[in-house]
Every structure is written in C-alpha cells, then in structure tokens.
Amino acid sequence: MTVGRTLLKSLLAAALLAAGLQAARADEWRTTSSLIGESKYGANFQHYDYVNPNAPKGGTLNRVVIGTYDNFNPYIVQGSPAAGLVGFGGGLLYDTLMEQATDEGSTSHPLIADAYKYPDDYSSATYRLDPRAKWHDGQPITVDDVIWSFHVLKANSPLYNRYFENVTDAVAVSDREVEFHFNQKGNRELPKILGDLVVLPKHWWEGSDASGKKRDITKTTLEPPLGSAAYKIASFKPGSEIIWQRVPDYWGAKLPVKIGRENFDRQRFSYFLDDNAGWQAFTKGGFEDFRAETRAQRWAVEYTFPAIKSGDVIKKEFPTTSPEPMQAYLINTRRPLFQDVRVRQALTYAYDFESMNRTIFFGAYTRTDSYFEGGDLASTGLPQGKELEILQPFRDKLPPELFKQEFKLPVYDTPQSGRENLRKAYELFKQAGWVNQAGKLVNAKTGEVFKIEFLGNDPVDERVASPFIDNLRRLGIDATLRIVDDSQYTNRTRAFDFDMLALAGFQQSNSPGNEQRDFFSSTAADRAGSRNLAGIKNSVVDALIDRVIFATDRDDLMAATHALDRVLLWNFYMVPQWHLGKVRAAYWNKFAMPEKQPTYLGVDLDSWWIDPDKEKALAAKYKGGN
C-alpha cells in the first residue's frame, strides 16, 4: 500500500464519524462535541494532552508519493489531486467548520466555527463562525463562503453529495451564523458531521486568474488556490514535486486543536513511479523522512541498510485503538459473472489467508471478519435480542444461514482443510452453473470460460493477489492480474471498470452513520466516483443503512450496525483480507516528539518537530538530504 492507494490512505478522516450526540438542552450552543459521550477535555479545552504546547517551529518534512498529479481541485471527479489536497476534508490548504479530534473517536473541536446548536427533533443545525477566521489574503471567512461551499460541494463531489444527502439548504441567520435545513428528522448524527464541511473561498473561485480567465470550480486547475489553513503551496513541478510552506500569520494557530502542532516550516512531497523507487529513495535519505511501512516482509527483513545500522533511521511500532478497516479483494457485482451469491461465496472459500500470513507476512496479521472490525460494532454469534428484531422483517430476503449459523470464514490450517475448502468452492460454483471441463471452469449452458482480472496499481499487488490467483487457477478459473499506473487506476475505479480489485479498504468509525450510504447504498452504486465500488444494490442493506443513521441511542445503533454487518458478510461482496492493529513507522533521526502519541490514530506526525542540529548533521552526512 502506498500514498497512491486511494481508499486506504486518503479516507481516514472521513472514518471518524458517527451517530448519537450527548444529551443537552435544545438550541444550546455546543463547542466540543462527541457522538459517544462527553469529550475528555470538557468545556475548558486548552490543547491536546499529548502535545508539547511549546514545540518549536522550523525545518522541512520530506515525504514520498507514488504516482503523479495534475490537479489542485480535489473536489471533482476529474484529475489526480496533488499531495496535501484531499477529496474529503481540507487537507493542508483549507480549514473545515470543526476539526475531528486526533485522540478521541467521533469527537470534534472548534475551527472555523466556534460553536453549533440544533433543536430537539434534529431538523436543522446552526453553526456560528469564529470572527477571527480569515483567508490567506486577509479577507474574513464569511457565512456566504460557507453557503456557497455547501452548494458547490453537493453539486460536484460524490462524497459530500452522499454524506449530506439529507441536508437540503444552508441559509444565513446573521453575519456569523449559518443554518442548515434537513429533509428528515431524527438523524442524530447529522448536526455534528456538518462540522466536517470544508469551506472554500467564494471570492477567489468566482474571480479571474492572472491572465484574466474566469476560474471554474467544476474543472481541474494547476493554479494554486487561495486557502485558509496552516499551509499554502510555495512551489510545484506538475507530477513530480509540490512544496507547502507554513503560513506565519495563520489565523488559527492559537486554537486548542492547533497548539503544539503543525510545526514544520515546509513540507516537500517528491513523486516516484512505484513503491520500490520510493523505498530506495527513503533508504538514501533526503526524500522521505517518515515512512509508514505496510509491507510485513520488508519490515521483517529489509530494514538493514546502513542508516538503520548507524542509528540514523529508527524503527518503531505505535499501537492503535481506532477501528480497523475492512480491507479486502473487492468483487464488482455489476459484472453478470458475480451477481450469483454462490459465486462470490465460492471465491471466499478459495482464498487461503493462513498460508499467506505464514509464508509472506511473517505471521504479522489477523484475519478481518467484520466490516466494523475492532470494537463493539462487529457482529458475532447468532442474531438475537434487538438485532434479531431488526432482521426479522427481512427474513424472506436473507440467506437462511444468517439466522442459523455464525458467520465464519474458511480456515486453511492443514493440508486437509485446504482440500476441503477448494472442494467446497467447486461445489458452490457447480450449484451456480459452472463445471470443470478439461481443466477449465466453464458455464454448463454456454461453455463460457470463467475469467477474472484483478486490478492493481502497485507492484506489491502481485504479492497480494498471486497466491489467491494460484488457488483460483486450481479450480479452472482463468485468473490474471493487471497493474496500471495511478492515473489509470483512479479513472478505472471511478468508472467501476474492473472485475476485482487486488486491494480495497473501507475505514469505519466507532459510531457509523451517513457515510454508509456512499459505501453500500443502491443509489451510490452507479454514481461515478462513489465509494460503493462493489456495486451493492440490496434493498435490505438500504433499509439497514437508514436504521443505522436514524438509531435512537447507542444500544440501538449497535444492534442496527450488527445487523448491517451480518447482512453484508452473508452476501459475500468482498473477500476479507487482514489487519494489524498498529502503525509500523521508520523515520530519520531528525525529529523530537511528545512522550506519548494518540493511540486512537497511532501517530500524530503534526505533533512532532525537527531538531535543527540533527537535521543539519544528517544533511551533511547524506549529501544534501535530510
């Protein structure tokens, strides 16, 4: 996995969302908000308890990105955005109404907005802007900017469109207050997650560039946009490098969420074509100062280069407590080949995780068996209690096994179990009308050969997909892998032009809600750029998503999420892979950092700072590097 792996890297912030606000009086202004109880900081939030509030500023953070870029407008379904820009949230350039906490799940603190409120029936939400908030050109961030941003994002961004589907309008209440109207009542998550709205500068986007050409928010651009956050674009070389410079008079520098953070004067992102080239750049120094290692084999045996031995590069593991992503081989059910659930179940039986974990991953991983892994939202055992009540009305539309047996993934722990699992896979294919003829799995009626092309965008995908492909070939399936560059991969996944993805991921929160529509709903299945990559169109799933969104309390939310998880699992839309539960990181010894890191994320690199003496010594030793 690399920075270019769209769904596993760029989507963590969107995962910290939820459904269930703390009790408070109607229309009471709230600052820090939590969807799972009161924030540990209370009303007197000064700064995160893990940061050094006196951390010095300075130095350069060097990072490596795999792929290329051609766009500084990340909120449209076109182009490849540059590093530092994200399709959901503000990235390095823009602030959002509120900022999601780094050390607590489903919690937000003030940023552009200093408070918000909503009525008892959750029919609207009002956000109050901080009068200090301003753009990099010195102009104030206004209610008009917020309203314009809301409408532009809903019109052009599939992510925001689905996320704020039930938000119908935004209107000015005063010069500091904006009210959002909802078309449904009882969505207890919606008032809070409007804080995730990124605010864009209306006056800049509706203005003209240096040549007099009118700007267009619906198009790609390589003109550095006006921003509001702690960094701005200092220089760039399209497709190969982008450098961000810290804004010295950033308006929000003294806010509690910013104190002791965003300490690097510059952030330089250098682009490489593939992960092996990026790895070599890291080992030499000067191109990448911090590397989150996702390859178990490399972590185990390849960190032996000279800088490791000299202590100039440090390896460290940081535990995480946030939910684990559903990482999987993703099946495109839009393809007629995969619309029979028995075919998808057969593919699941053909995957040998245990052998891969033992021979390739050095036993580092744990099998993922839930869409909500790593918390109390994962379904277990048989449905009972409130979950069973939720599922009962859909009994005739669900597999009978869902009510009778616990969901279990096949285990390849002995040679005998391996043979039994492949035998079970073949039996399922046979029930679905596929038989083995002369070593090929063919359709019994048409003679069509069963073919699958896995799509990937990184050479590592070959290691991930090849063992699975080998097992599929044993069953007579014509299975292949195609590796494409990052741009092709982005375009093909946006257009749903693939059979299966070698690796895809869905990062959940510990309080899920509106984002489930973009992940799994029927209306998102054919919307270009949506995250429903599997093409799920299931009326039961749609109903359960709404049940999650409109849960009445935490217990109700847990029961509804268990039900949704169980239905997704028993429909075999994906072949689950694995998770780790920690961040494996290696970094050049130029940093100082707080004594602890937030375990919810594992690492908050923004809380680190650079030791100028160490940076200078490394630069001299490695010839202009770090």
C-alpha positions as a printed Julia matrix, in Angstrom:
626×3 Matrix{Float64}:
   0.0     0.0     0.0
   1.27    3.48   -0.86
   0.16    7.09   -0.7
  -1.44    6.49   -4.07
  -3.69    3.76   -2.69
  -6.75    5.92   -2.76
  -9.12    4.16   -0.45
  -6.71    3.13    2.3
  -4.83    6.4     2.69
  -6.98    9.22    1.81
 -10.08    8.32    3.58
  -9.13    8.01    7.44
 -10.54   11.41    8.39
 -13.93   10.51    6.9
 -13.93    7.43    9.07
 -14.09    9.23   12.41
 -17.83    9.93   12.06
 -20.86    8.79   13.97
 -24.49    8.69   15.22
 -25.52    9.69   18.76
 -24.97   13.09   20.38
 -24.57   13.8    24.08
 -27.63   15.0    25.93
 -28.12   18.76   26.06
 -30.92   21.28   26.04
 -32.48   22.2    22.74
 -30.7    25.02   20.9
 -27.86   25.19   23.41
 -24.58   26.29   21.85
 -22.04   23.47   21.91
 -18.31   23.72   21.34
 -16.53   20.39   21.64
 -18.94   17.66   20.54
 -18.85   13.9    20.88
 -21.1    11.26   19.39
 -20.28    8.62   22.0
 -20.3    10.7    25.19
 -18.6    13.79   26.59
 -15.11   14.61   25.37
 -12.43   14.02   28.0
 -11.43   17.69   27.69
 -14.76   19.16   28.7
 -15.53   22.84   28.22
 -12.07   24.02   29.29
 -10.16   22.55   26.35
  -6.74   24.25   26.12
  -4.76   21.84   23.94
  -4.41   18.1    23.37
  -2.95   16.43   26.43
  -0.23   14.64   24.45
   1.3    17.64   22.64
   4.19   19.87   23.63
   2.47   23.29   23.64
   5.88   24.94   23.3
   7.07   22.82   20.38
   9.42   24.89   18.2
   8.65   25.64   14.57
  11.05   25.1    11.69
  12.7    22.65    9.31
  11.46   20.63    6.36
   9.41   17.44    6.39
  10.21   15.4     3.28
   7.67   12.86    2.03
   7.43   10.47   -0.92
   4.3    10.0    -3.03
   3.77    7.19   -5.53
   2.21    8.17   -8.85
   1.65   11.62  -10.27
  -0.72   14.6   -10.06
  -2.34   17.11  -12.4
  -4.88   18.97  -10.28
  -5.23   21.36   -7.33
  -9.02   20.96   -7.14
  -9.71   17.69   -5.28
 -13.5    18.06   -5.02
 -14.4    16.97   -8.55
 -14.34   13.6   -10.28
 -11.52   14.6   -12.61
  -7.75   14.56  -12.47
  -5.34   13.38   -9.77
  -5.06   15.82   -6.83
  -1.62   16.83   -5.58
  -0.34   15.6    -2.23
  -1.68   17.73    0.59
  -5.1    18.05   -1.04
  -7.87   15.6    -0.19
 -11.31   14.86   -1.62
 -12.94   14.87    1.8
 -11.85   17.44    4.37
  -9.48   20.35    3.98
  -6.04   18.75    3.69
  -3.15   21.15    4.15
  -4.88   24.05    2.39
  -8.37   24.54    3.81
  -9.97   24.56    7.24
 -13.3    22.89    7.99
 -16.08   24.19   10.2
 -14.8    22.0    13.02
 -11.85   19.62   13.31
 -12.1    15.94   14.15
 -10.14   15.01   17.24
  -6.88   13.09   16.92
  -7.18   11.26   20.23
 -10.89   10.51   20.58
 -13.23    8.82   18.16
 -16.29   10.64   16.81
 -15.35   13.89   18.53
 -14.86   17.36   17.02
 -13.49   20.65   18.3
 -13.92   24.24   17.03
 -12.09   25.51   13.97
 -13.79   27.95   11.57
 -16.93   27.6    13.68
 -16.59   28.22   17.41
 -19.92   26.57   18.3
 -23.03   24.91   16.89
 -26.56   24.06   18.03
 -29.61   22.09   16.91
 -33.22   21.55   18.02
 -34.53   18.5    19.86
 -36.0    16.95   16.7
 -32.68   17.19   14.8
 -34.41   19.01   11.93
 -31.61   21.56   11.43
 -28.26   22.74   12.74
 -26.8    26.2    13.16
 -23.06   26.94   13.09
 -21.52   30.14   14.48
 -18.32   31.34   12.8
 -15.25   32.46   14.7
 -14.84   36.17   13.86
 -11.06   35.68   13.68
 -11.23   33.19   10.8
  -9.7    34.53    7.61
  -8.28   33.53    4.24
  -4.6    33.76    3.41
  -5.27   37.05    1.6
  -6.55   38.56    4.85
 -10.23   38.61    3.92
 -12.62   37.17    6.55
 -14.24   33.77    6.12
 -17.93   34.56    5.82
 -21.3    32.89    6.1
 -21.56   33.44    2.34
 -18.43   31.33    1.85
 -19.99   28.52    3.9
 -23.27   28.58    1.98
 -21.52   28.71   -1.4
 -19.19   25.85   -0.41
 -22.08   23.67    0.72
 -23.93   24.01   -2.6
 -20.8    23.65   -4.75
 -19.67   20.52   -2.93
 -23.07   18.87   -3.05
 -23.23   19.57   -6.79
 -19.73   18.37   -7.69
 -18.39   15.97   -5.07
 -19.95   12.48   -4.87
 -18.54   12.13   -1.35
 -20.17   15.29    0.0
 -23.33   14.7    -2.0
 -23.95   11.34   -0.32
 -22.66   12.46    3.06
 -25.02   15.44    3.21
 -27.85   13.88    1.25
 -30.43   14.89    3.86
 -29.2    18.48    4.1
 -31.4    20.48    1.76
 -30.24   24.05    2.22
 -27.95   26.46    4.03
 -29.16   29.96    4.87
 -27.7    32.95    6.66
 -29.17   33.71   10.09
 -26.79   36.6    10.79
 -23.35   37.73    9.66
 -21.85   34.99   11.88
 -24.48   32.24   11.85
 -25.49   29.79    9.12
 -28.41   27.39    9.47
 -28.56   24.04    7.65
 -32.0    22.54    6.95
 -32.69   18.79    6.86
 -35.41   16.92    4.97
 -35.75   14.31    7.71
 -35.96   14.5    11.46
 -34.29   12.19   13.95
 -30.87   11.87   12.25
 -28.86   12.44   15.42
 -25.52   12.34   13.63
 -26.25   14.98   11.01
 -25.96   18.17   13.14
 -22.49   17.15   14.27
 -20.99   15.94   11.0
 -21.78   19.22    9.27
 -18.64   20.3    11.1
 -16.74   18.23    8.52
 -17.77   20.68    5.8
 -14.71   22.2     4.15
 -15.1    25.93    3.49
 -13.84   27.27    0.16
 -13.18   30.93   -0.79
 -16.11   32.04   -2.92
 -14.48   35.33   -3.92
 -11.38   33.55   -5.24
 -13.14   30.8    -7.16
 -15.57   33.26   -8.73
 -12.73   35.6    -9.66
 -10.23   35.52  -12.53
  -6.67   34.27  -12.78
  -3.6    36.36  -13.69
  -4.43   36.08  -17.39
  -7.97   37.34  -16.85
  -9.61   33.93  -17.36
 -12.55   33.26  -15.07
 -11.95   30.38  -12.66
 -14.26   27.33  -12.66
 -14.71   25.18   -9.54
 -16.05   22.35  -11.73
 -12.75   21.99  -13.63
  -9.22   20.89  -12.86
  -6.59   23.56  -12.28
  -2.9    23.92  -11.6
  -3.25   27.45  -10.3
  -2.5    27.32   -6.55
  -5.84   28.11   -4.86
  -6.33   30.57   -2.05
  -6.58   28.74    1.27
  -7.25   29.26    4.95
  -5.29   26.53    6.8
  -1.79   26.38    8.25
  -0.05   25.78    4.89
  -0.09   27.14    1.35
   1.54   25.99   -1.87
   5.01   27.53   -2.15
   6.18   25.89   -5.39
   5.46   22.89   -7.58
   6.59   20.88  -10.57
   3.5    19.23  -12.05
   3.55   15.49  -11.49
   6.94   15.41   -9.76
   7.05   17.7    -6.71
   4.99   20.03   -4.56
   6.26   22.12   -1.64
   3.98   23.52    1.05
   5.02   26.48    3.22
   3.69   27.13    6.72
   1.68   30.38    6.87
   3.39   32.54    9.52
   0.26   34.53   10.39
  -2.17   31.59   10.21
  -5.32   32.77   11.93
  -5.98   29.52   13.83
  -2.51   28.92   15.24
  -3.65   29.54   18.84
  -6.76   27.38   18.72
  -6.67   24.38   21.1
  -6.57   21.87   18.21
  -3.52   23.63   16.73
  -1.33   24.42   19.74
   1.82   22.32   19.68
   1.04   21.02   16.18
   1.81   21.85   12.53
   5.39   22.62   13.44
   7.23   22.09   10.14
   8.06   25.22    8.16
   7.96   23.29    4.9
   6.52   20.03    3.66
   8.03   18.71    0.44
   6.38   15.86   -1.47
   8.5    14.11   -4.13
   6.79   11.8    -6.63
   8.1     8.4    -7.72
   6.6     5.99  -10.21
   6.45    2.94   -7.94
   6.96    1.83   -4.37
  10.34    0.21   -5.0
  11.74    3.51   -6.25
  10.2     5.27   -3.26
  11.75    2.71   -0.94
  15.2     3.24   -2.42
  14.77    7.0    -2.03
  13.9     6.53    1.64
  16.99    4.42    2.34
  19.31    7.03    0.79
  17.96    9.98    2.74
  16.67   13.39    1.74
  13.45   12.34    0.04
  11.36   10.79    2.8
  11.8    11.47    6.49
   8.9     9.37    7.81
   7.67    6.12    6.29
   4.62    4.18    7.44
   5.59    0.65    6.41
   2.76   -1.51    5.09
   4.8    -4.49    3.84
   5.34   -7.12    6.51
   8.24   -8.78    4.69
  10.07   -5.51    4.23
   9.54   -4.62    7.89
  10.89   -8.01    8.93
  13.94   -8.4     6.71
  14.77   -5.32    4.61
  15.48   -2.68    7.24
  19.17   -3.5     7.17
  20.55   -0.58    5.16
  23.47    1.48    6.55
  21.37    4.29    8.06
  19.48    1.73   10.19
  22.72    0.2    11.44
  24.17    3.61   12.3
  21.04    4.74   14.16
  20.25    7.48   11.65
  16.95    5.75   10.87
  14.75    4.5    13.72
  12.11    1.75   13.54
   9.16    1.95   15.91
   5.67    0.49   16.25
   2.8     2.64   17.51
  -0.32    0.82   18.8
  -3.72    1.98   17.57
  -7.14    1.75   19.2
  -9.29    3.0    16.33
 -11.49    0.56   14.39
  -9.7    -1.48   11.74
 -10.6    -1.05    8.06
 -12.4    -3.69    6.06
  -9.51   -4.46    3.71
 -10.45   -6.92    1.01
 -10.33   -8.28   -2.51
 -13.32   -6.35   -3.81
 -15.8    -8.01   -6.18
 -17.57   -5.83   -8.76
 -21.12   -7.16   -8.6
 -22.08   -5.01  -11.6
 -20.48   -7.75  -13.68
 -23.04  -10.5   -14.52
 -20.37  -13.05  -13.6
 -20.55  -12.06   -9.93
 -24.27  -11.49   -9.4
 -24.85  -15.0    -8.03
 -24.04  -15.01   -4.3
 -22.84  -18.63   -4.6
 -20.1   -17.49   -6.98
 -18.98  -14.81   -4.52
 -19.05  -17.3    -1.65
 -17.01  -19.74   -3.72
 -14.36  -17.07   -4.27
 -14.21  -16.58   -0.5
 -13.65  -20.31    0.04
 -10.8   -20.26   -2.48
  -8.76  -17.71   -0.51
  -6.02  -19.13    1.74
  -5.17  -16.42    4.26
  -3.3   -18.63    6.7
  -0.63  -19.75    4.22
  -0.08  -16.18    3.03
   0.23  -14.94    6.6
   2.75  -17.64    7.42
   4.88  -17.56    4.27
   4.66  -13.93    3.12
   3.6   -11.82    6.1
   5.75  -13.42    8.85
   2.62  -14.12   10.89
   2.06  -10.41   11.47
  -1.62  -10.12   10.58
  -5.03  -11.12   11.89
  -7.86  -12.09    9.55
 -10.55   -9.46    9.21
 -14.06  -10.91    9.63
 -16.26   -7.84   10.03
 -16.99   -4.61    8.21
 -16.72   -2.97   11.64
 -13.6    -4.68   12.93
 -12.03   -3.74   16.23
 -14.85   -2.74   18.53
 -18.32   -3.48   19.84
 -19.98   -2.9    16.47
 -18.8    -6.16   14.87
 -21.47   -8.86   14.65
 -20.77  -12.13   16.49
 -22.57  -15.39   17.15
 -26.2   -15.62   16.05
 -28.53  -12.61   15.83
 -30.51  -12.14   19.0
 -32.35   -9.51   21.01
 -32.83   -6.17   19.29
 -30.65   -7.17   16.33
 -32.92  -10.14   15.66
 -35.96   -7.87   15.87
 -34.39   -5.59   13.27
 -33.66   -8.5    10.91
 -36.95  -10.37   11.26
 -38.95   -8.26    8.75
 -36.36   -9.11    6.08
 -36.13  -12.85    6.78
 -37.52  -13.9     3.4
 -34.91  -11.75    1.61
 -31.91  -13.04    3.55
 -29.93  -16.29    3.39
 -31.47  -18.78    5.87
 -27.97  -19.48    7.21
 -27.77  -15.96    8.57
 -30.26  -16.9    11.3
 -28.98  -20.42   11.92
 -25.19  -20.35   11.95
 -22.41  -18.0    12.97
 -20.57  -16.39   10.08
 -17.15  -17.98    9.79
 -14.51  -17.5     7.1
 -12.78  -20.65    5.81
  -9.53  -21.57    7.55
  -6.55  -23.14    5.79
  -4.67  -24.52    8.8
  -3.92  -28.02    7.49
  -3.44  -29.62    4.05
  -6.74  -31.42    4.59
  -8.61  -28.19    5.31
  -7.15  -26.69    2.15
  -8.52  -29.53    0.05
 -11.88  -29.32    1.79
 -12.17  -25.57    1.19
 -11.39  -25.88   -2.51
 -13.87  -28.75   -2.74
 -16.49  -26.54   -1.11
 -15.64  -23.71   -3.53
 -16.07  -26.02   -6.52
 -19.4   -27.31   -5.2
 -20.68  -23.73   -4.9
 -19.53  -22.95   -8.44
 -21.29  -26.09   -9.63
 -24.54  -25.06   -7.91
 -24.25  -21.73   -9.72
 -23.94  -23.47  -13.1
 -20.17  -23.71  -13.54
 -18.42  -27.03  -14.18
 -14.88  -28.2   -14.84
 -14.23  -29.3   -18.41
 -10.72  -30.27  -19.48
  -9.25  -28.32  -16.56
 -11.29  -25.16  -17.24
 -14.22  -23.86  -15.22
 -16.94  -23.19  -17.78
 -20.61  -22.28  -17.83
 -22.54  -25.54  -18.17
 -25.05  -23.98  -20.59
 -22.96  -21.64  -22.71
 -19.44  -23.04  -22.46
 -18.14  -19.62  -21.39
 -14.83  -19.82  -19.53
 -14.82  -18.27  -16.06
 -12.36  -15.34  -16.25
 -11.31  -12.83  -13.62
  -8.91   -9.91  -13.98
  -7.65   -8.43  -10.74
  -6.81   -4.72  -10.99
  -3.97   -3.15   -9.01
  -1.82   -0.03   -9.1
   1.32   -1.14   -7.29
   3.87   -3.95   -7.82
   3.08   -5.04   -4.25
  -0.34   -6.1    -5.54
   1.35   -9.02   -7.26
   2.39  -10.41   -3.88
  -1.1    -9.78   -2.52
  -3.0   -11.29   -5.45
  -0.76  -14.08   -6.78
  -1.44  -16.72   -4.09
  -5.18  -16.16   -4.46
  -4.88  -16.35   -8.24
  -2.98  -19.63   -7.94
  -5.83  -21.17   -5.94
  -8.4   -19.89   -8.43
  -6.46  -21.47  -11.28
  -6.54  -24.8    -9.43
 -10.31  -24.57   -9.78
 -10.01  -23.95  -13.52
 -10.56  -20.19  -13.4
  -8.68  -18.04  -15.91
  -7.45  -15.53  -13.31
  -4.97  -12.76  -14.11
  -3.62   -9.56  -12.57
  -3.23   -6.23  -14.34
  -1.07   -3.49  -12.78
  -1.79    0.0   -14.1
  -0.4     3.39  -13.19
  -2.07    5.5   -10.56
  -3.96    7.69  -13.03
  -5.41    4.72  -14.88
  -6.3     3.07  -11.62
  -8.14    6.19  -10.42
 -10.04    6.54  -13.7
 -10.99    2.86  -13.86
 -12.17    2.65  -10.27
 -14.16    5.88  -10.65
 -15.86    4.34  -13.69
 -16.18    0.91  -11.99
 -14.22   -0.61  -14.88
 -12.79   -3.75  -13.23
 -13.66   -7.31  -12.26
 -11.98   -7.42   -8.86
  -9.63   -5.1    -7.01
  -6.49   -6.66   -5.59
  -6.82   -4.43   -2.55
  -9.54   -2.05   -1.35
 -10.39   -0.7     2.06
 -13.24    0.91    3.98
 -12.25    2.7     7.18
 -15.13    2.73    9.63
 -15.64    4.7    12.82
 -16.86    3.54   16.2
 -20.15    5.32   15.53
 -21.13    4.89   11.87
 -23.81    6.85   10.07
 -24.37    8.77    6.85
 -21.15    7.62    5.17
 -22.65    4.11    4.92
 -24.8     5.37    2.05
 -21.75    6.18   -0.02
 -20.15    2.84    0.92
 -23.03    0.45    0.32
 -26.33    2.01   -0.85
 -28.14    1.26   -4.11
 -28.29    4.92   -5.07
 -24.49    5.19   -4.82
 -23.86    2.02   -6.84
 -23.98    3.71  -10.24
 -22.79    7.15   -9.21
 -19.32    7.72  -10.72
 -16.73    8.36   -8.03
 -18.79    6.91   -5.17
 -17.21    4.55   -2.67
 -19.71    1.78   -3.42
 -17.07    0.11   -5.54
 -18.69   -3.31   -5.12
 -21.88   -2.06   -6.82
 -24.1    -3.23   -3.96
 -27.81   -2.91   -4.77
 -29.7    -4.57   -1.98
 -32.97   -3.29   -0.54
 -32.23   -4.86    2.84
 -28.85   -3.15    3.0
 -30.54    0.16    2.1
 -33.08   -0.27    4.88
 -30.44   -1.2     7.43
 -28.3     1.8     6.48
 -31.25    4.04    7.3
 -31.76    2.07   10.52
 -28.15    2.86   11.47
 -28.47    6.53   10.55
 -31.69    7.01   12.5
 -30.72    4.94   15.55
 -32.26    6.35   18.71
 -29.37    5.7    21.11
 -26.08    3.83   21.4
 -27.68    0.45   22.08
 -29.98    0.88   19.1
 -27.02    1.9    16.95
 -25.05   -1.19   17.98
 -27.94   -3.52   17.16
 -28.55   -1.88   13.78
 -24.84   -1.95   12.9
 -24.57   -5.63   13.89
 -27.47   -6.33   11.55
 -25.91   -4.39    8.68
 -22.56   -6.07    9.23
 -24.14   -9.52    9.2
 -26.1    -8.92    6.01
 -23.03   -7.56    4.21
 -20.95  -10.55    5.3
 -23.51  -13.17    4.27
 -23.79  -11.61    0.8
 -20.04  -12.06    0.21
 -19.48   -8.78   -1.59
 -15.8    -8.87   -0.68
 -13.18  -11.44    0.25
 -11.83  -10.09    3.56
  -8.07   -9.81    3.98
  -6.26   -8.78    7.19
  -5.44   -6.08    9.73
  -2.54   -5.23   12.04
  -3.63   -3.02   14.96
  -0.54   -0.81   14.95
   1.38    1.66   12.81
   4.8     0.44   11.71
   6.95    3.51   11.18
  10.55    4.23   10.29
  11.93    7.75   10.42
  15.19    9.6    10.01
  16.59   10.71   13.35
  15.93   14.42   12.87
  12.76   14.68   14.95
  11.76   15.38   18.51
   8.29   14.36   19.65
   5.96   14.29   22.64
   6.47   11.47   25.14
   3.24    9.85   24.0
   1.21    9.7    20.82
  -2.59    9.49   20.49
  -3.4     5.8    20.41
  -6.63    6.41   18.52
  -4.64    7.28   15.39
  -1.36    5.73   16.47
   0.78    8.62   15.26
   0.12   12.36   15.0
   3.05   13.48   12.88
   1.81   17.06   13.19
   2.79   16.95   16.88
   6.44   16.2    16.04
   9.05   18.87   15.43
  12.51   18.99   13.9
  15.74   19.21   15.86
  17.79   21.67   13.75
  21.14   20.27   14.86
  20.14   16.73   13.91
  18.7    17.94   10.62
  21.91   19.78    9.78
  24.09   16.8    10.69
  22.06   14.4     8.55
  22.08   16.82    5.6
  25.86   16.99    5.75
  26.29   13.24    6.16
  23.91   12.29    3.39
  24.89   15.0     0.92
  22.1    17.48    0.89
  19.44   15.07    2.1
  17.58   15.44    5.36
